[in-house]
């Protein structure tokens, strides 16, 4: 017996009409996430909102997780495009560190304005659906490309590692905020500190010594005399 391939149709193989239906499903999913949250959302609701039949929806997405991964990836792609365009504009004179700090700051603010989408990003990161995982890998590549666009000064030999560190720090702090383990303010400050820590060495004129470590993060100099009087004085 011939095995039937139940995989969703690849995006590049879709007709304009199919792409339109797919986009309708994504738009409906994003709207419903903002209205009722990730946990309560069902594929049936998305189909009713979009006007796409349930059976047809599974031709585009293998599961609810796959659809939600595609939805957050689409929203995040538009966010990245806006942020990169801004940082390449009037602020082109900024150094790589300041540009990337602004990059992650704008990103965190966007998720702050739509906290349900922050929860969505964290929720789909734990999905075991292979098509959702593939979509999230594409989202990570988009993140990496956007970071590269705003930190062109970083040498190619170090660029991959720098982008990896910043990307994982962003996801980690977003997860910590969404799950209630930290405040948004603390998450944003830590993320910006990580950016400064890893990017400062590539700024022109950065002094030798402990590369990339902001003064506020350095431990006290043990060779510096203490301002406190000696015992017994």
N, C-alpha and C positions, 0 to 999 in steps of 0.2 A: 504494500500500500504506500502511495506517495505521501510524504509528510507535508502538510500545509504550512506554509510560512506565514505566521501571524505577526511578524514584525511590522511596526508602523512604516509607512512609506517615507523614504528619505526626503528631506526638504528639497534638495536639488532636483528631485524627480517629480515634484508636484507641479500641476498646472496652475495658471493664475487663479482660477476659481478655487482650487484646493488650498492654495496659499491664503486666499481670503477667508475660507472657513477656518483654517488653522489660526489665523490672526484673531478671528472672532472668539474662538475658544480661549486664547491667551488673554484677550481683553476682558472677557467675562470672568475668568479666574482671578485676575488681579482685582477687579471690582468687588467680587464676592469675598476675597481675602480681607480687603479693607473693611467690608461691611460686617462680616460674621466671624472672621478669624480663620486660621488654617485648620484647626481641629474639627470644626463643624462642617467644613466644605465637603460636598459630595459631587461626583462627576455628573449625576443627574441634574443637580442645580446649575452647574456650568452649562450643560447642554440646553436646559430650558432658557437660561439667560441669553445664550448665543444664537439659539435657533438651529443648532446643529444636532442631528439625531444622535442618540447615544451610541448606536452601532457604528455610525460614521466617525464619531470622535475617536474611537479606538483604531481607526485607520491612520490617524495622525499621532496619537500618543498611546504608548503601551499601558499606561496606568495613570492614576491620579498624580503619583509622584513625578512621573515623566512630564505631565502637563504643568505641574507647579514649578518644576525645575526650569522648564522652558519659559514660563511666565516671569520668574524672578530674573532669569538671564536676560530676557528682553528689556525689562525695566532697568536693570543694572547697566546694560549696554548703552541705553539712552543717557543715563546718568553720567557714565564715563565720557561719552562724546561731549556733553555740555561742559564738564569740568576741564577736559583737555583743551577744548576750544577757548575757554576763558584764560587758562594759564599760558596759552600760546599767544594771547592777544596783548593788551596794554602792559601786562606784567612780564613781558619777555625778558626784562633785565634782571629778574630775580635769579638767584643761584639755585642749584638743584635741590638743596636742602629745603629752602623756603617754598619752592614749587611743590615738592612732594608733601610737605607739611600741610599746605593749602589743599592739595589733592585729597588727602585722607580726611582733613577737617570738613571739607565740603561734602564728602561722601558720608561721613558720620551724621552730619546735619540733615542730609536728605533722608537717612534712615530714621532720624529722630522725628522728622515731620510725618513719616509714615511708619510708625512702629510695627504695624502688622506685617509690613514687608520685611522688616528686620527679622521678625519671628519666622516668616516664611523662608528666608535665606538660611537661617539656622536649622529649621526643621528639615528642609530638603537635603542638607549636607549629610544627614544620617541615613538617607535612602539607600536601599540595596538594589533598587531597580537599575539594571545595566544601562538602559537608555537615559535615565535620569543622571546617572554617574557620568555618562558621556557628555551630556549637556552641561553639567557642572564643570567638567574639565575644559570645555570650550569657554565657559565663563571665566575660569582661572586664567586661560590664555589671553582673553580679552583684557583682564586686569593687568596682566604682565605687560602686554603691548602698550596699554595706556600709561603705565608707570614708566616704561622705556621712553615714551614720547616726551615726558616731562623731566627726565633726568639723563639727557643725552651725554652729559659730561662724564658720566661714570664709565670707566674703561670696560670694554667688552669682557675682559677676564673676570671682572668682579660683578658685572651687571646681573647675571643670572642669580647669584647668591643674594645680592641686595634685594632684588625683586621678590625672591622667595621669602626672605625674612619679613619684609614689609607686608606681603600678602598674607602670610600666616599670622602675623601680629594683628592685622586688621580683622581677620576672621575670628581669632581668639578673643579679642576685646569685644567684638560685636556679640559673640556667644555669651561671654561673661555678663554683659549688660542685659541681654534678652532673658537669661536664666536667673537674673536677680542676684548674681554674685558680686556685682559692683554697680556703681552709679555711672550714668552716661558721662558725666564730667570726668570722673577718674579714668574711665576707659579711654576717653579721647586724649587726656593728658599722657597716659602711658604710651598710647600709640604714637603720639607726636614725639615723645622722648626716644622711642625706638627709631623713628625716622632720623632724628638728629644724630643718634648714636652711630648709625651705620652709614650715613651720608656725609657727615661733616668732614671726614678725611679726604673727600674728593673735591672740596671747595678750594679754589685758588687761594694760596697764601696760608693754608692751614698749618699751624706750627707743629713741629715734631714733638714727640713725647708719647702721650696716650692718645692715639688718633681716634677722633670721633666721639670722645666722651665729653659731654657738656660739663662745665665747671660745677653745676648744681648736683651732678650725679657722682662726682668724684668723692672718695672718702677723705677725711681730714689728712693733711700732710703730717706724718709722724715726726718729721724733722723740724716742724715749726713749733717753737716754744708755746706752751699753753698760756692763755691769758689769765688763768686762775693762779692765785698765789700758792707757793709750795706749802705742803703740810707743815704745820708748826710755825708758819710765819706770823 
